Amino acid sequence: MSLKATPPAWLLRPFESRTHLKLVLESLQQRESARNRARSTSRKANRDDEAHLQGKHKSPEVVYYSVAIGDRHQAHNRYIQIEPYDRNRVVVAPSITGGLGSYLNASWVLEKFGQKWWIATQAPLPQTAHTFLSLIRQPTVRPPRLGPLPFPTSRVRTVVQLTQNVESGRVKAHEYFPEKVGRTTLIEPDRSQGPVAPLKVTLLSRQYIETAHCFWSTVSVVPDSPHPITEQDLVIFHHLLYTSWPDHGVPEPEDRQTLLAFVDLVEKINRDRSLLSHVDPQSLDPDPPIVVGCSAGIGRTGSFITISSLLRSLSFLPPPVSPTPATYLEPSPFGPLPDGARGDLVAEEIDSLRDQRPGMVQRTEQVLLIYQALQDKYN
């Protein structure tokens, strides 16, 4: 009979010392407040044409945390003042969307300790659903500055949704594929995209996974074209909706095991190339980036990535096939966390994610959830 592993000291410390936990929470909040100020200055400079052209009011912090591009596309942001940073926003290829491409409120995000790439995004709006699906249709998606992969196709195969479409009577995510198997929905492009073909989206299958509290849907996307559809036109992806994470809250204690099971399921499905029988599995990236979003793409989204990263670093999840060390990321203009919080991997992971997308892991209870979920793996 094997003995259970002992949690690392950094994971035990928040449960043993309220002083440490308070320091972590205060440090994270102070640094995010400083980022908020830099973003606000970035917006003001962006709207002041003369200052923008002359480079005034642009400290290193304002340049690093610039959200100028997102600020120019407020009609395509679900919430005000939640925009991706310019330096790591996801760019949808013009060859897919037509013209100069389309804006999407989405960010490339690298796990600090797990070393895997994600695409963190807001839930689609009616006017962004076409661009969102166009991202999935790209044959190759790569973070900024990374070279090519040795796989002909490295497109997104898995989309994780952490919000219900409607919560507390409010629409949190636009439906972009039909609810009934076999049905097809036509997604029109935004008028700003110009002459781009609509997309036909079909729900191929759907099942509920009780142990992971999720709906697993398989969806196909093809252009609505009068010409015959080729194998290159057909794109199939998996949509995984976790159902037990309420808005402005966290899963109940009895649901944390289903959340951990969901994390495992996401990893397994994303790596299973045999699920896409219409293409040669050997041509596919064995571990492509995963798209993950909630409503704004920050709170639940950041928490999910943090849990996944630290489970990976603790060997509860497999390492990425093509790891990217955290040294790839530029150091924060604000320097490292203070000494008391440094060495706490939860604090360091959250701080790193917030440097890559505003507001990641938005609430105190979400920070606590991360500690508790990781601790659960040792119980």
ZANUKOL-828065 format. One record per residue: z, x, y of N, C-alpha, C in turn; residue in three letters. Coordinates in steps of 0.2 Angstrom, whole numbers, padded with zeros to 4 digits, always signed. Each point is the difference from the previous one (the first is absolute). Layout:
// residues N
ZXYZXYZXYALA...
// end
This chain:
// residues 379
+0000+0004-0006+0000-0004+0006+0000+0004+0006MET-0005+0000+0005-0001+0004+0005+0005-0003+0006SER+0002+0005+0004+0005-0002+0006-0005-0001+0006LEU+0003-0005+0004-0004-0001+0006+0000+0005+0005LYS-0005+0001+0004+0000+0005+0005+0005-0001+0005ALA+0002+0005+0004+0005-0001+0005-0004+0000+0007THR+0001-0005+0004-0003+0000+0007+0001+0006+0003PRO-0005+0003+0004+0001+0006+0004+0005-0002+0006PRO+0003+0006+0002+0005-0001+0005-0002-0004+0006ALA-0006+0002+0003-0002-0004+0006-0001-0007-0001TRP-0001-0003-0006+0000-0007-0001+0007-0003-0001LEU+0005+0004-0002+0007-0003+0000+0003+0000+0006LEU-0002+0005+0005+0004+0001+0006+0000-0007+0004ARG-0005-0004+0001+0001-0006+0004+0005-0005-0002PRO+0001+0000-0007+0004-0004-0003+0008+0002+0000PHE+0000+0007+0001+0007+0003+0001+0002+0001+0007GLU-0004+0000+0005+0002+0002+0007-0004-0005+0005SER+0004-0005+0003-0003-0004+0005-0002+0004+0006ARG+0004+0006+0001-0002+0004+0006-0007+0003-0001THR-0001+0002-0006-0007+0003-0001-0005-0006+0001HIS+0001-0006-0003-0005-0005+0001-0001-0002+0007LEU+0005+0000+0004+0000-0002+0007-0004+0005+0003LYS+0001+0007-0001-0004+0005+0003-0007-0001-0002LEU-0002-0001-0006-0007-0001-0002-0003-0006+0004VAL+0003-0005+0000-0003-0006+0004+0000+0001+0007LEU+0005+0003+0003-0001+0002+0008-0005+0005+0001GLU-0001+0005-0004-0005+0005+0001-0007-0003-0001SER-0001-0004-0005-0007-0003-0001-0001-0005+0006LEU+0005-0003+0003-0002-0005+0005-0001+0004+0007GLN+0004+0005+0001-0001+0004+0006-0007+0003+0000GLN-0003+0002-0005-0006+0004-0001-0006-0006+0001ARG+0001-0005-0003-0005-0006+0001+0000-0002+0007GLU+0006-0001+0003+0000-0002+0007-0004+0005+0004SER+0000+0007-0001-0003+0005+0004-0008-0001-0002ALA-0002-0002-0006-0007-0001-0001-0002-0006+0003ARG+0004-0006+0001-0002-0006+0003-0001+0002+0008ASN+0004+0004+0003-0002+0002+0007-0006+0004+0000ARG-0002+0004-0004-0006+0004+0000-0006-0005-0001ALA+0001-0005-0005-0006-0004+0000-0001-0005+0006ARG+0006-0002+0003-0001-0004+0006-0003+0004+0006SER+0001+0007+0000-0003+0004+0005-0007+0001-0001THR-0002+0000-0007-0007+0001-0002-0004-0006+0002SER+0003-0006-0001-0003-0006+0002-0002+0000+0008ARG+0005+0001+0003+0000+0000+0008-0006+0005+0002LYS+0000+0006-0003-0005+0005+0002-0006-0002-0002ALA-0001-0003-0006-0006-0003-0002-0003-0005+0004ASN+0004-0004+0003-0002-0005+0005-0001+0002+0007ARG+0002+0006+0002-0001+0003+0006-0006+0005-0001ASP-0006-0003+0002-0006+0004-0001+0000+0007+0003ASP+0003+0001+0006+0000+0006+0003+0005+0005-0003GLU+0006-0003-0002+0004+0005-0003-0002+0002-0007ALA-0004-0005-0003-0003+0001-0007-0005+0006+0000HIS-0004-0001+0005-0006+0005+0001+0003+0007+0002LEU+0005+0000+0004+0003+0007+0003+0005+0003-0005GLN+0002-0004-0005+0005+0002-0005+0007+0001+0003GLY+0001-0004+0005+0007+0000+0003+0005-0004-0004LYS+0006+0001+0001+0005-0004-0004+0000+0001-0008HIS-0003+0005-0002-0001+0001-0007+0004+0006-0003LYS+0006-0001-0001+0004+0005-0003-0002+0001-0007SER+0002+0005-0004-0002+0001-0007+0002-0006-0004PRO+0006-0003+0002+0002-0006-0004-0005-0006+0001GLU-0002-0001+0006-0004-0006+0002-0007+0001-0004VAL-0003+0007+0000-0006+0001-0004+0001-0001-0007VAL+0006+0002-0003+0001+0000-0007+0001-0008-0002TYR+0003-0004+0004+0001-0007-0002-0004-0004+0004TYR-0006+0002+0002-0005-0004+0003-0002-0006-0004SER+0000-0006+0003-0003-0006-0004-0005-0003+0005VAL-0004+0004+0003-0005-0002+0005-0005-0005-0003ALA-0003+0002-0006-0005-0003-0003+0002-0007-0002ILE+0006-0001-0003+0003-0006-0002+0001-0004+0006GLY+0002+0003+0005+0002-0004+0006-0006-0004+0003ASP-0006+0003-0001-0006-0002+0002-0003-0006-0004ARG+0004-0001-0006-0003-0005-0005+0006-0005-0001HIS+0003-0003+0005+0006-0004-0001-0002-0006-0004GLN-0006-0003+0001-0002-0006-0003+0000+0001-0008ALA+0000+0006-0002-0001+0002-0007+0007+0002-0003HIS+0005+0000+0004+0007+0001-0002+0004-0006-0001ASN+0003+0000-0006+0004-0006-0001+0006-0001+0005ARG+0003+0005+0001+0006+0000+0005-0001+0005+0006TYR+0002-0002+0006+0000+0005+0005+0004+0006-0001ILE-0002+0006+0003+0003+0006+0000+0002+0002-0007GLN-0004-0002-0005+0000+0003-0007-0007+0002-0002ILE-0002+0007+0003-0007+0002-0001+0001+0007-0004GLU-0006+0002-0004+0001+0006-0003-0001+0006+0005PRO+0003+0005-0002-0001+0006+0004-0008+0003+0000TYR-0002+0002+0005-0007+0002+0000-0002+0005-0005ASP+0005+0005-0001-0002+0006-0003-0001-0001-0008ARG+0003-0006-0003+0000-0001-0007-0002-0007-0001ASN-0004-0003+0004-0002-0007-0001-0005+0000-0005ARG-0001-0005-0004-0005-0001-0005-0007-0002+0003VAL-0005+0004-0001-0006-0002+0003-0005-0003-0006VAL-0003-0005+0002-0004-0004-0005-0007+0003+0001VAL-0004+0002-0005-0006+0004+0001-0005-0005+0003ALA-0004+0003+0006-0005-0004+0003-0005-0002-0005PRO-0002+0004-0005-0005-0002-0005+0002-0006-0004SER+0007-0002+0000+0002-0006-0004+0000-0006+0005ILE+0003+0001+0006+0000-0006+0005-0006-0001+0004THR-0004+0005+0001-0005+0000+0005+0002+0002+0006GLY-0005+0003+0004+0001+0002+0007+0005+0006+0000GLY+0005-0001+0005+0005+0006+0000+0006-0001-0004LEU+0000-0005-0004+0006-0001-0004+0004-0005+0003GLY+0006-0002-0003+0004-0005+0003+0008+0003-0001SER+0003-0003+0005+0008+0002+0001+0004-0003-0006TYR+0004+0003-0003+0005-0003-0004+0007+0003+0001LEU+0005-0005+0000+0007+0002+0001+0003+0003-0006ASN-0002+0006-0002+0002+0004-0006+0001+0007+0001ALA+0004+0003-0004+0002+0007+0001+0000+0004-0006SER-0003+0006+0000+0001+0004-0006+0007+0003+0000TRP+0004-0001-0006+0007+0002+0000+0001+0004-0007VAL+0003+0006+0001+0001+0005-0005+0008+0000-0002LEU+0001-0001-0006+0007+0000-0003+0003+0008+0002GLU+0005+0000+0003+0003+0007+0001+0002+0004-0006LYS+0003-0004-0005+0003+0003-0006-0004-0002-0006PHE-0004-0005+0000-0004-0002-0006-0007+0003+0001GLY-0002+0001+0006-0007+0004+0001-0006-0004-0002GLN+0001-0007+0001-0006-0005-0002-0002-0003+0007LYS-0006-0001+0001-0003-0004+0005+0000-0007+0000TRP+0002-0004+0005-0001-0007+0000-0004-0002+0006TRP-0002-0006+0000-0003-0004+0007+0005-0005+0001ILE+0004+0000+0006+0005-0005+0002-0004-0004+0005ALA+0001-0007-0001-0004-0004+0004+0003-0007+0002THR-0001-0003+0005+0002-0006+0002-0004-0005-0005GLN+0002-0006-0001-0003-0005-0004-0007-0002+0004ALA-0005-0001-0003-0006-0002+0003+0000-0007+0005PRO-0003+0001+0005-0001-0006+0004-0007-0003-0001LEU-0002-0006+0002-0006-0003-0001-0006+0005+0003PRO+0001+0003+0005-0005+0004+0003+0000+0007-0002GLN+0005+0002-0005+0000+0007-0003-0001+0000-0007THR+0000-0006-0003-0001+0000-0008-0006+0003-0002ALA-0006-0001+0004-0006+0004-0002+0001+0007+0000HIS+0003+0003+0005+0001+0007+0001+0005+0002-0006THR+0005-0003-0001+0004+0001-0006-0003+0001-0006PHE-0004-0005-0002-0004+0000-0006-0005+0006+0000LEU-0003+0001+0006-0005+0006+0001+0003+0007-0002SER+0007+0000+0002+0003+0006-0002+0001+0001-0007LEU+0001-0005-0004+0000+0000-0007-0007+0002-0003ILE-0005-0002+0003-0007+0001-0002-0002+0007+0001ARG+0003+0004+0004-0002+0007+0001+0000+0004-0006GLN-0005+0003-0002+0000+0004-0006+0005+0006+0000PRO+0002+0002+0006+0005+0006+0000+0004-0002+0006THR+0007+0001-0001+0005-0001+0005+0004+0007+0000VAL+0000+0003+0005+0004+0006+0001+0004+0001+0006ARG+0006+0003+0000+0004+0001+0006-0004+0005+0005PRO+0002+0000+0006-0003+0005+0005+0001+0007-0003PRO-0005+0004+0001+0000+0007-0001+0000+0002-0007ARG+0000-0004-0005+0000+0001-0007-0007+0001-0002LEU-0001+0005-0005-0007+0001-0002-0002-0005-0006GLY-0006+0000-0002-0002-0004-0005+0003+0000-0007PRO+0001-0005-0004+0003+0000-0006-0006+0001-0006LEU+0002+0002-0006-0005+0002-0005-0001-0007-0004PRO+0000-0006+0004-0002-0006-0004-0005-0004+0005PHE-0006-0002-0004-0005-0004+0004+0003-0006+0004PRO+0005-0003-0003+0003-0006+0003+0007+0001+0001THR+0003-0001+0006+0007+0000+0002+0002-0006+0004SER-0003-0005-0001+0002-0006+0004+0006-0003-0002ARG+0003-0005+0004+0006-0003-0001-0001-0005-0006VAL+0005+0000-0005-0001-0004-0006+0006-0005+0000ARG+0006+0001+0004+0006-0004+0000+0002-0002+0007THR+0001-0006+0001+0003-0002+0006+0007-0004-0001VAL+0005+0003+0003+0007-0003-0001+0002-0004+0006VAL+0002-0006-0001+0002-0005+0005+0007-0001-0001GLN+0004+0001+0006+0008-0001-0001+0002-0006+0004LEU-0005-0004+0003+0002-0006+0003-0003-0006-0003THR+0003-0006+0000-0004-0006-0001-0005-0002+0005GLN-0005-0003-0001-0005-0002+0005+0004-0004+0006ASN+0004-0005-0002+0004-0004+0004+0007+0001-0001VAL+0004+0002+0005+0008+0000-0001+0003-0003+0006GLU+0005-0005-0002+0004-0003+0005-0005-0004+0005SER-0005-0003-0003-0005-0004+0004-0005+0004+0004GLY+0000+0006+0000-0004+0005+0004-0005+0003-0005ARG-0006+0001+0003-0005+0004-0004+0001+0007+0001VAL+0001+0004-0005+0002+0007+0000-0006+0004-0003LYS-0005-0003-0003-0006+0004-0003-0005-0005-0001ALA-0006+0002+0002-0006-0005+0000-0003+0001-0007HIS-0001-0006-0003-0003+0000-0007-0008+0002+0000GLU-0001+0005-0004-0007+0003+0001-0003+0000-0007TYR+0003-0004-0005-0003-0001-0007+0002-0007-0002PHE-0004-0003-0004+0002-0007-0002+0006+0000-0005PRO+0004-0006+0000+0006-0001-0004-0002-0002-0007GLU-0006-0002-0002-0002-0003-0006-0005+0005-0004LYS+0002+0002-0006-0005+0004-0004-0007-0003+0000VAL-0005+0005+0001-0007-0002+0000-0003-0003+0007GLY+0005-0001+0005-0003-0002+0006-0002+0006+0005ARG-0004-0001+0004-0002+0005+0005+0001-0002+0007THR+0002+0004+0004+0001-0001+0007-0005+0005+0004THR-0003-0003+0006-0004+0004+0004+0004+0003+0006LEU+0000+0006+0001+0004+0003+0005-0005+0003+0005ILE+0000-0003+0006-0005+0002+0006+0003+0006+0003GLU-0005+0004+0003+0002+0006+0004+0002-0003+0007PRO+0004+0004+0003+0002-0001+0007-0006+0001+0004ASP+0000-0004+0006-0006+0000+0004-0001+0006+0003ARG+0005+0004+0001-0001+0007+0003-0003+0005-0004SER-0001-0002-0007-0003+0005-0005-0008+0000+0001GLN-0003-0005+0003-0007+0000+0000-0003-0003-0006GLY-0006+0001-0002-0004-0003-0005+0003+0003-0007PRO+0005-0002-0002+0003+0002-0007+0000-0006-0005VAL-0002+0002-0006+0000-0006-0005+0007-0002-0001ALA+0001-0007-0001+0006-0002-0003+0002+0002-0007PRO+0006-0001-0002+0002+0003-0007+0002-0006-0004LEU-0002+0000-0006+0001-0005-0005+0006+0002-0004LYS+0006-0003+0000+0006+0002-0004+0002-0005-0005VAL+0000+0002-0006+0001-0004-0006+0007+0002-0004THR+0004-0005-0001+0006+0001-0004-0002+0000-0008LEU+0000+0006-0003-0002+0001-0007+0005-0002-0005LEU+0007+0001+0002+0005-0001-0005+0007+0000+0004SER+0005-0003-0003+0006+0000+0004+0006-0002-0006ARG+0005+0004+0001+0006-0001-0005+0006+0002+0004GLN+0006-0003-0003+0006+0001+0003+0004+0005-0005TYR+0003+0005+0003+0004+0005-0004+0007-0002+0001ILE+0003-0003-0004+0007-0002+0001+0005+0006+0001GLU-0001+0005-0004+0005+0006+0001+0000+0003+0007THR-0006+0000+0003-0001+0003+0006-0001-0005+0006ALA+0001-0006-0001+0000-0006+0005-0006+0001+0004HIS-0006+0001-0003-0006+0001+0004-0006-0004-0003CYS-0005-0002+0004-0006-0002-0002-0005+0005+0000PHE-0004+0001-0006-0005+0005+0000-0007-0003+0000TRP-0004+0001+0005-0006-0003+0001-0005+0005-0001SER-0006-0001-0003-0006+0004+0000-0005-0003+0004THR-0003+0004+0005-0004-0003+0005-0007+0004+0000VAL-0005-0004+0001-0007+0004+0001-0002-0002+0007SER-0004+0005+0003-0003+0000+0007-0007+0002-0001VAL-0005-0004+0003-0007+0002+0000-0002-0002+0007VAL-0005+0003+0003-0003-0002+0006-0004-0007-0001PRO+0000-0004+0005-0004-0006-0001-0007+0001+0003ASP-0004+0002-0005-0007+0002+0002-0005-0003-0004SER-0006-0001+0003-0006-0003-0004-0003+0004-0005PRO+0002+0007+0000-0003+0004-0005+0005+0000-0006HIS-0003+0002-0006+0004+0001-0006+0006+0005+0001PRO+0006-0002-0003+0006+0004+0000-0001+0005-0005ILE+0001+0006+0002+0000+0006-0004+0007+0002-0003THR+0001+0005-0004+0006+0002-0003+0004+0003+0006GLU-0003+0003+0005+0003+0004+0005+0003-0005+0005GLN-0003-0006+0000+0002-0006+0005+0007-0003-0003ASP+0001+0000-0006+0006-0004-0003+0006+0005+0000LEU+0005-0003+0003+0006+0004+0001+0006-0005-0003VAL+0004+0003-0004+0005-0004-0003+0007+0003+0001ILE+0005-0003+0003+0007+0003+0001+0005-0005-0003PHE+0006+0003+0000+0006-0004-0003+0005-0001+0006HIS+0002-0006+0001+0004-0002+0005+0007-0002-0003HIS+0005+0003+0002+0007-0001-0003+0005-0003+0006LEU+0002-0006-0001+0004-0003+0005+0007-0001-0003LEU+0005+0004+0003+0007-0001-0002+0003-0006+0003TYR+0004-0004-0003+0002-0006+0002+0007-0001+0002THR+0004+0005-0001+0007+0000+0001+0003+0004+0006SER-0004+0001+0005+0002+0004+0006-0001-0004+0006TRP+0006-0003+0002-0001-0005+0006-0001+0004+0007PRO-0003-0004+0004-0001+0003+0007+0007+0001+0003ASP+0001+0005+0004+0006+0001+0004+0006+0001-0005HIS-0001+0003-0006+0005+0000-0005-0002+0005-0005GLY+0003+0000-0006-0001+0005-0005+0001-0004-0007VAL-0003+0002-0005+0001-0004-0007+0007+0000-0001PRO+0002-0006-0003+0007-0001-0003+0002+0006-0005GLU+0007+0001+0000+0002+0005-0005-0003-0001-0007PRO+0000-0006-0002-0003-0001-0007-0007+0001-0001GLU-0004+0000+0006-0007+0001+0000-0002+0007+0001ASP+0005+0005+0001-0002+0007+0001-0004+0003-0006ARG+0002-0002-0006-0003+0002-0006-0007-0002-0001GLN-0002-0006+0003-0007-0003+0000-0004+0005+0005THR+0004+0002+0005-0004+0004+0005-0002+0007-0003LEU+0005+0002-0003-0001+0007-0004-0006-0001-0005LEU+0000-0006-0004-0005-0001-0005-0007-0001+0004ALA+0000-0003+0006-0006+0000+0004-0002+0006+0002PHE+0004+0005+0002-0002+0007+0002-0004+0003-0006VAL+0003-0001-0006-0003+0003-0006-0006-0003-0002ASP-0001-0007+0001-0006-0003-0001-0006+0002+0004LEU+0002+0001+0007-0005+0002+0004-0003+0007-0002VAL+0004+0004-0001-0002+0007-0002-0004+0000-0007GLU+0002-0004-0004-0004-0001-0007-0007-0003+0001LYS+0000-0005+0004-0007-0003+0001-0004+0004+0004ILE+0002+0003+0005-0004+0005+0004-0003+0005-0004ASN+0003+0003-0005-0002+0005-0004-0004-0002-0006ARG-0001-0006-0001-0003-0002-0006-0008-0001+0001ASP-0004+0005-0001-0007-0001+0002-0004-0005-0005ARG+0003-0001-0006-0003-0004-0005+0000-0008+0003SER+0004-0001+0005+0000-0007+0002-0007-0002+0004LEU-0003+0005+0002-0007-0001+0003-0005+0001-0004LEU-0002-0005-0005-0005+0002-0005-0007+0000+0002SER-0002-0002+0007-0007+0000+0002-0002+0007+0002HIS+0004+0005+0000-0001+0007+0002+0002+0005-0005VAL-0003+0006+0001+0002+0005-0005+0007+0003+0002ASP+0005-0001-0004+0007+0002+0002+0000+0007+0002PRO-0004+0005-0003+0001+0007+0002-0003+0001+0007GLN-0003-0004+0003-0003+0001+0007+0005-0002+0005SER+0006-0003-0002+0005-0003+0005+0006+0005+0001LEU+0002+0000+0006+0006+0004+0001+0006-0003-0004ASP+0003+0004-0004+0006-0002-0004+0006-0003+0004PRO+0000+0002+0006+0006-0002+0004-0001-0001+0007ASP-0004-0005+0002-0002-0001+0007+0005-0002+0004PRO+0000+0000+0007+0005-0003+0004+0000-0007-0001PRO+0006-0003+0001+0002-0007-0001+0001-0003+0007ILE-0003-0006+0002+0001-0003+0006+0006-0005-0001VAL+0005+0001+0005+0006-0004-0001+0002-0003+0007VAL+0001-0006+0000+0002-0003+0006+0005-0006+0000GLY+0003-0002+0005+0004-0006+0000-0003-0004+0006CYS+0003-0003+0005-0003-0003+0005-0002+0005+0006SER+0005+0003+0002-0002+0006+0005-0001+0006-0003ALA+0001+0001-0006-0001+0007-0003+0004+0005+0001GLY+0007-0002+0002+0005+0006+0001+0006-0001-0003ILE+0004-0005+0000+0006-0001-0003+0000+0000-0008GLY-0002-0005-0003+0000+0000-0007-0005+0005-0003ARG-0006+0001+0004-0005+0005-0002+0004+0007+0000THR+0003+0002+0005+0003+0007+0000+0006+0001-0005GLY+0003-0006-0001+0006+0000-0006-0004+0001-0006SER-0005-0003-0002-0003+0001-0006-0003+0007-0001PHE-0003+0003+0005-0003+0006-0001+0006+0005-0001ILE+0006-0001+0004+0005+0005-0001+0003+0000-0007THR+0001-0006-0003+0003-0001-0006-0005+0004-0005ILE-0007-0002+0001-0005+0003-0005+0001+0008+0000SER+0000+0003+0006+0000+0007+0001+0006+0003-0003SER+0006-0003+0001+0006+0003-0002+0001-0001-0008LEU-0003-0005-0002+0000-0001-0008-0005+0005-0003LEU-0005+0002+0004-0005+0005-0003+0004+0007+0001ARG+0003+0001+0005+0003+0007+0001+0006+0001-0005SER+0003-0006-0003+0005+0000-0005-0002+0000-0007LEU-0007+0000+0000-0003+0000-0007+0000-0007-0004SER+0001-0006+0004+0000-0006-0003-0007-0003+0001PHE-0004+0003+0004-0007-0002+0000-0004+0007-0001LEU-0006-0001-0003-0004+0007-0001-0002+0002+0007PRO-0001+0007+0000-0003+0003+0006-0007-0002+0002PRO-0002+0001+0006-0007-0002+0001-0005+0005-0003PRO-0006-0002-0002-0005+0004-0003-0002+0005+0005VAL-0001-0001+0006-0001+0005+0005+0005+0000+0006SER+0006+0003-0001+0005+0000+0005-0002+0004+0006PRO+0003-0003+0005-0001+0003+0007+0007+0002+0003THR+0002+0006+0000+0006+0002+0003+0002-0003+0007PRO+0006-0001+0001+0002-0002+0007-0002+0004+0005ALA-0001+0007-0001-0002+0005+0005-0007-0002+0003THR-0003-0005-0003-0007-0002+0003+0002-0004+0006TYR+0005-0003+0001+0002-0004+0006+0002+0005+0005LEU-0002-0002+0006+0003+0004+0006+0007-0001+0001GLU+0004+0005+0002+0007-0001+0002+0001-0005+0005PRO+0005-0004+0000+0002-0004+0006+0001+0003+0006SER-0002-0002+0006+0002+0003+0006+0007+0000+0002PRO+0004-0005-0004+0007+0000+0001+0004+0005-0005PHE-0004+0003-0004+0004+0005-0004+0003-0004-0006GLY+0004+0004-0004+0002-0003-0006+0006-0005+0001PRO+0002-0004-0005+0006-0004+0001+0006+0005+0001LEU+0006-0003+0003+0006+0004+0001+0003+0003-0006PRO+0004+0005+0000+0003+0003-0006+0003-0005-0005ASP+0004-0005+0003+0003-0004-0005-0004-0005-0004GLY-0006-0001+0003-0005-0005-0004-0005+0004-0004ALA-0001+0006+0002-0005+0004-0004+0003+0001-0007ARG-0005+0000-0004+0002+0001-0007+0001-0007-0004GLY+0001-0005+0004+0000-0007-0003-0007-0002+0000ASP-0003-0001-0006-0007-0001-0001-0002-0006+0002LEU+0004-0005+0000-0002-0007+0003-0001+0001+0007VAL+0005+0003+0004-0001+0000+0007-0006+0005+0002ALA-0001+0005-0004-0006+0004+0002-0007-0003-0002GLU+0000-0004-0005-0006-0004-0002-0002-0005+0005GLU+0006-0004+0002-0001-0005+0005-0003+0003+0007ILE+0003+0005+0002-0001+0004+0006-0008+0002+0000ASP-0002+0003-0006-0007+0002-0001-0004-0006+0001SER+0001-0005-0003-0004-0006+0000-0001-0003+0007LEU+0006+0000+0004+0000-0003+0006-0005+0005+0005ARG+0000+0006-0002-0004+0005+0004-0008-0002-0001ASP-0001-0004-0006-0007-0001-0002-0002-0007+0002GLN+0005-0005+0000-0002-0007+0002+0006-0003+0004ARG+0000-0003+0005+0006-0002+0004+0004-0005-0004PRO+0006+0000+0001+0005-0005-0003+0001+0000-0008GLY-0003+0005-0003+0001+0000-0008+0007-0001-0002MET+0002-0004-0005+0006-0002-0002+0004-0002+0007VAL-0001-0006+0001+0002-0003+0007+0007-0002+0001GLN+0003-0001-0006+0007-0003+0001+0005+0004-0004ARG+0007-0001+0003+0005+0004-0004+0001-0002-0007THR-0001-0007-0001+0001-0002-0007-0006+0002-0005GLU-0006+0002+0003-0005+0003-0004+0002+0007-0002GLN+0003+0004+0005+0002+0007-0002+0005-0001-0005VAL+0005-0004+0000+0005-0001-0005-0003-0002-0007LEU-0005-0004+0000-0004-0002-0006-0003+0006-0003LEU-0002+0005+0004-0003+0005-0003+0005+0005-0004ILE+0006+0001+0003+0005+0003-0004+0002-0003-0006TYR+0001-0007+0001+0002-0004-0006-0005+0000-0006GLN-0006-0001+0002-0006+0000-0005+0000+0006-0004ALA+0001+0006+0004-0001+0007-0004+0007+0000-0004LEU+0005-0002+0002+0006+0001-0004+0000-0004-0006GLN-0004-0006+0001+0000-0004-0006-0004+0003-0006ASP-0004+0005+0001-0004+0003-0005+0005+0005-0004LYS+0006+0001+0002+0005+0004-0004+0005-0004-0003TYR+0000-0007+0001+0005-0004-0003-0002-0003-0007ASN
// end
